[in-house]
Amino acid sequence: MVNKPQTLIGFDFGLRWIGSAVGQTLTSTATAQSAVTAKDGIPRWEEIDKLFNIWQPDAIVVGLPLNMDGSKSEMSHRARKFGNRLHGRFGLPVHFADERLSSFEAKGDIIADSGSRDFKSQGVDSRSAVIILESWMRGLDA
């Protein structure tokens, strides 16, 4: 249980794009931010620094891409490494959240909202980060 409202930054890790979202535990809602560009999973740190400077988060949530059977994948190891780097850089607690089907859900939301299948221009990575972050916050209330 969270004692005071906190601001959280959530990430949907990817090799070329890392979706980002900012959330508030008071309302358990999140808002998509611009996706961070990455090269082979290495983010442009200046883009992440800017997010942290603007939002001054209390903690970080990183989506953990597990296989459908719950086992770890190569991407889950890379996402965990990304989370560990965030912790080292910012000194904030990092929480990992199961992100299975978050991209699928985000794509469904985009189609329902806009009818578009141009997922990149519709911010699918950051919409996934919203889903990951809001799901993690709902778990706080459970």
N, C-alpha and C positions, 0 to 999 in steps of 0.2 A: 504494500500500500504506500502510495506517495503522500508525504506529509504536506508539502506545499506545491502549488502549481509549478510545473517545469516547462521550459522550452526545449524541444528535442529536434535534432536534425536526423532525418532518415535517408538512407541510400539504397538504391538498387544497383548493385555492382555489375558492370559489364566491361568487356574488353575495349570497346570503342566509345561507349557512352555510359556514364554513371548517373542514373536518375537521382534527383534530390527533392526532398520535401521538408517543410518545417511544420512542427506540430506543437500543440499546447495540451498538457495533461488535464487542465481544468475542464476543457470541452471535449477532449479525446478526438479532436479533429486535426487534420493536416492540410496544408496547401502546397501544391506543386511549385517547385522552383526550376530554374533553368538546369538542363542536364549539363553535367561536367564532361568535357571532352577528355578522352584517354587514348593512349597508344599502348596496345597490348596490355591493358589493365592498369597502366601507370597514369594516374590522373594529372591534369594540369593543376598543380598544387595552388597556383595563384587564384584559380577559380574557387577552390575549396576554401582557401584563406579568406576570400571575400565573403563567402556565405557565413563563415564563423564570425567575422568582424561585424557583419550586419546584424545577425540574429543572437549572438552571444548565448549559445545553447548551454544547457546544464548537463546533457548527456547525448549520446549518439546511438542510433539503431541502424544496423546493417543487415540487409536481407541475406539469408543463407540459402543458396540454391541447392537444395537436396534433390536426390532422385525421387521418383514417385513412391518407391518403397521405403523412403526415409534414410537411405544410405547416403554417404557423402560422395561428392563428385570432385573432379579436378577444379571446377568453378567454385565449389564450396571452400576448398582450400585457399583459393586465390581471394575469395571474398573475406575469409577470416584474416588473411595476411593484410588486406586493405584495412580492415577494422583495427588490427593491431598497430598499423602505421598511423591511423587516425589517433589512437590512444597515445602513442608515443609523441606525436606532434602537438596535440592539444591538451593532453593530460586529463581528459574527461572519461567517465565510465562509458564503455562500449557494450551494447547488448546486441545479440544476434537473434534474428527472428526467421522462422521458417517462411520462405517466400514461395513455396510451391503454388503454382497456378496464378501468381500475382500478375504476370505479364498477360496471360490468357484473359484474366478478368479485366485488366486495363484495356486490352484491345476490344473486348466486348462493350465496355463503357464508351469507348470512342465511336464505335459503329452505332451504338444506340443514341449517343448525343449528337453526332454530326453526319452519320451515314457514310463517313469517309473510311477508306482502308489505307490511307496514307498515314501510317502510324507514327513515323518519325516526325513529320511536320505537326502532328497532333500531340506530341510530347509523351509518347507511350512510356518511356523510361521513368520520367518523373511521376506519371500517374501510377506506375507500379510502386514507386517509392512512397506515395501517399497511402496506397493499400497496405504495404508492409508496415508503415508507421502506425496507421490507425488500428490495424489488427493487433500489433504489439501493445498499444495503449489499452485496447479492450481487454487484453489479458491481465492488465493491472487491476481491473475492477472485479475480475473473476474470483 
